[in-house]
Amino acid sequence: MRGVSAKKMMTYRDALAYIYSYTNYERKGLPKYTLAHYDLARIEELLARLGNPHREFKSLLIAGTKGKGSTAAFCESMIRAAGYRTGLYISPHLHSFRERIQVGGELISEADVIGLTERLKPSFEEIEGLTAFEAITAMAFYFFAESAIRVAILEVGLGGRLDATNVSNPAVAVITSISYDHTQLLGDTLSLIAREKAGIIRPGALVVSAPQVPEAMTMIEEVCQGRRAELVVAGEEDYRWQPGRATLRGQFFDLHGGERYSIPLLGRHQIANAVTALAAVVGMGQRAGLSVPLSARQEGLRATRWPGRFEILGHKPYVVVDSAHNGDSASKLRVALQDFFPGHRVTFIFGASGDHPYADVLRELLPAAHRVLITRSRHPRAAVPEVLAQTASELGYHTSVAASVPDALNTALENIGPNDLVCVTGSIFTVADAREAWCRRNGLALPPLDPEV
């Protein structure tokens, strides 16, 4: 009609820019873990305006320092293999925002991200102080309800007690391995960190814990006792396991009672994550009425895909990427390299986020290194390479600096022997850059990517 301009259609880029326009701690850095910054009243009010979509499905909530994502992926795959319609909510993403919200094993589409943003925008703007993570969490819950899922597997973003995902009412609460990370926010002892993670435990709940160091386990036990919650620990009673054969394609383990499983994810710690997930899925049968038979559990674990975690991209020379970003996960990476690649000379490509304990990571990895290239990812929180190199120097090691992850990868692969190994690590963002660079270098299909916003 003449004189009337058509309304500009929102694009996927527009939707992301709008979502990220809210306070985005993932990009700007995390504030102190207090009610002043993490107030569940905001998301509770938002969800109430949206009709409380999080009450339309059962949920399984996973907190912890490391292993949350792998455990969530294992749980989702097993439950989906049993025929249930699942929702998976994770953070942060590896390559695309769409990874954060999945239904039935499929990433949310760009069109659905646009549609949700347009529909929920008026409600977002009614909540004073809303953060990007709260908005995304509400989007996920709304989309899950709209998609008529049966169960949502939810990964806690940070901590537990004050995380936006903790407005859910989980049938089972899971706490994966607890170690030192975000100590400036959650506390400088494992007991304090565990107390924040245990904030997801409800009175009378079923709680599944991964194996923990005594200090963390004591706190989890105290919280469970105080809230009369039932505690199941992976590695104890019915969930004792025996590792089996392991190859570069995957590994086997036997559960107490004779059940045999295989998983494609490598490293001893991934067996602990898989057994934790098994206990959680069995618990969902007890508390949420889900029937996940042995065949579905076996198929679900065997079919789990979770890139960027001790993932082998190339052979001869081997190229491995791993998202280790604290001392504990770096120790597990070092052990996995020794287990699967004994005697190989390792070139590390290292880039870390400035607010993670990168000195602890370097302390674990540098003794195992033949050569180290320090770099930075494209993420806004990436540490300056020269700062990382100085930290390595203070630890007694010489390193070289590369301007970007692709540059570092190219340098590492020059004049390298077929039995040498390149390992890219330090943060999920460094790994993402390396996976994209590897695909471009080798003419492989790129994973789903987001536009720059």
C-alpha positions, 0 to 999 in steps of 0.5 A: 500500500502506497505511503505505508512502509512494510515492517522490516523482517527480523533476521537471525543476526538481528535475533542474536544481536537482540538477545546479546543486548541484554547483560551478557556475563559470558562475554563481559565477565562474571560478577560475584555470585550473589543475589545482587547479580543472580536474582531468580525472581527475574526469571520466575517473573518472566516465566510466570508471564509466559505461562510457566512453560517449565512446568509442562515437562519433567526435568533433569538438572546437572550441576558441577565443575567439569563433565556437565555437558558430557553427562547431559549429552549421555543422558539425553541420548539414552532417554531419546533412544528409549523413544521419548521426545527430549529437550537439551539445554546447554551452555556455552555453545561450541560453534552456534547459539543453536546448540544451546536449545535442542529438541529430539537431538536436533538444533533449534532452527534459525527460523525458530530462534527468530520466531521466539525472539519476536514473540517473547521480546515484549515480555523480556522488556517488561523485566527490569535487569534481565540478563541474556542467560535468563532470556535464553533460559526462558526461550528454551523452556518456552520452546520445549513446552511448545514442542511437547517434549517429555523430559528436559536435560538441563545443564547449569550455567554457573554454580547452581543455587542462583543459576537461572536453570534452578527455577526448574523442579528436577525429578533428579539432580546431578552433580558432576566432578567438582574442582577449582574454577571460578573461585573468585565467584563461588568460593576458594575451597572445594567445600564452598564450591560444592555448597553452591553446586548443591543448591540444586538439591530439593527436599526429598530429592533423588541426587546422583553424584559423580565420584568426588574428592572427600571435601566436596563429597562431605558437603554434598552428603551434608546437604542431602542429609539436611534436606532428606534427599536420597544420594546415589554415588557413581562408583559405589554399590550398583554403579561400580564399574570396570574399564575395558578395552579402549581404542581411538574409536571409543572405550568399553566398560562393565557395570557391576551386575554384568552390564556392558557398555561402550562410549565414543568419548575417550578418557577415563573421566568419560567413563565416570561421566557415563556411569553418572548419567546411567544412574541419573537415567535409572533415577528418572525411571524411579522419580519421573516414570521413564522406562529406559531399558538396557538396550536403550541405555546401551544404544544411547551411550554408544551413539552419544556425540559431544565434539570438542572433548578429547576429539581426534580431528586428524591422524598421522600426524594426530590432531586432538582438541580438548576443552580443558580449562582448569587444573583438574581437567588439564590433569585428565587431558594429560593422562588421556594423552599418555594412555592413548598416545604413549611416546608421542611428542606433543605440541600444545596450542594453548589459548585460555579465557582470562578469568579461568585458572590458566596457570593451573592448566599450564602447570599440568600440561607444560611438563608433557610438552615438546613445544608450546604455541600460545594464542588467543581465540576470537572470544572477547574474554580471551586472555592476551597471549603475552600474559599467558606466555609470561605465566609459562616463563615464570613456570620455567618454560619457553613458548612461542606466540601466534596471533590466532588459532588458525596461525598457530595450527598452521605453524604447528603442522609445519615440519611435523613428523607422522608420529607427532601430535598436536593438541589444542586446548585451554578453552572451549572457544579456542577449540571452536576456532581450531575445529573451524580452521581444521575444516577450512584447511582440509576442505571439510563441511563446516559445522553450523556457524553464527554471523558476527554480532 
